[in-house]
């Protein structure tokens, strides 16, 4: 059976997949397909011995990447083991690492995008998809950078099978071990070890989190909140990149040379004490680390809710382990892109190096927090962020951008996100996402309850004078809330129902569609600002009403909260408290927040 379907998969869409590589549906299940395919008997034996044969025979939406017998033999040889020496735990890891169980769909090759991040294996690890070109110039689909699909889209009764030529096995190694294995990172590995990050980054679960007993917000079939997983992303320079950037180094003085090099940007405190948070080497390393695990395909949202013309401009901001310092990642990916076009780029062919709880990405040039460049250029702009983007827990526990999980009402426990997002016992939290609605990045948090009170720790921007805004969609089921910034009351309570039946019909907003004005809405924008409102950005998109930018949806608005002077680096907090006397069912819509330097407001674009 495999022989008739074993022609190489040469492209990433169905028009390019050869007919002989397609398996015709015959009523098989994942299990029976493996059982009846001679080249998959070893994997089938694993299914039987681990008790998973029955699981992959039941109705469901499974996507399975079984390795061939030859692939399993090579894997055993690489481990220095025989079949008889394999434990059931080893076999279970192979089976679970090769299988995706989704609540709503299986994934054909036409569903794959480069470095897809929505694919989570039963081993609770990311299935990463990429595309490569073989020696014949044919495109191939590669799984986790090691396994090539040699027979794809074998549709069975309970899913789809993509046969691969290598065993898919998640890494069990720490960041330090993986860095030390890469000869190109000799200097970076030494500095990483000396800085003291390896030990805390080797912890898999948050020791301060305790799952609440009988948590009502959790589906019993899920295990998102039994533990709170930790994860990390490291951007690393090779030895050559560091030397090209001016690092003068010899083996005898590696750490001292890196410390001296880092003093250009990170001061001269606690010299010689590389584990001190004030030490320049430590600070240099901290700016290379994010406390969330992301492969190169999960930095930026470019899905349906991102306007098609804007996807090449999309961006995200992430807080690094250097306190109060962020990086900007733009489509490309490009890190900290300046107005002159200069940026730090990745060597994607040498990135996505997997560890037991994250990824290492190789940089083509030096990454530093240059105070002048960052404050006057890279971060001196409008900074927009989704509520889901702030807590790393939502990324590390596969909640953010996980539409399969968010397609039904969910929540997370009060203590799950630590200081990043907190809500009181009087709050009812609902997590939800849909490409059919009008949200930034398709997702939203809904907070209700007669005494709801929640706080979001916003992204830490540089000192400056900023205007802060809240993006939302007006609806008659919204409520009235008092807003706070850094604990201080922000104006009068806001009524999120205003404009729900069309802001163009409400004089308190004054919305007019751009096409109904003589100047493409320029004066109308000024009038709305006088009322404390703005239209939604053109970069956000919805399929409603035939498909259009949210700027053309009159119920999609931004409230101008106020202008604030931040004199120092530090954390800033957005808080909302219920002020509604019409019952506890009315909601606060937590979608996105914006900062913009006050001096840029006059010339701000509509994106």
Helices and strands as residue ranges (DSSP letters): G 3-5, G 14-16, G 19-21, H 30-36, G 38-40, H 41-49, G 55-57, E 61-64, H 69-79, G 83-85, H 88-97, E 99-102, G 109-111, E 129-133, E 139-143, E 147-156, E 159-164, H 175-181, G 183-185, H 186-195, H 197-200, E 232-237, H 239-244, G 251-253, H 254-266, H 280-286, E 289-290, G 296-298, G 308-313, E 315-319, E 326-330, E 334-335, E 344-345, G 348-350, E 353-355, E 358-363, H 371-373, I 374-378, E 383-386, H 387-390, H 392-396, H 403-406, E 421-423, E 428-433, G 440-442, E 443-448, E 453-458, E 464-473, E 480-485, E 488-489, E 494-495, G 503-505, G 514-516, H 522-530, E 533-535, E 541-542, G 544-546, E 548-549, G 550-552, E 556-566, E 572-578, E 588-590, E 592-597, G 598-603
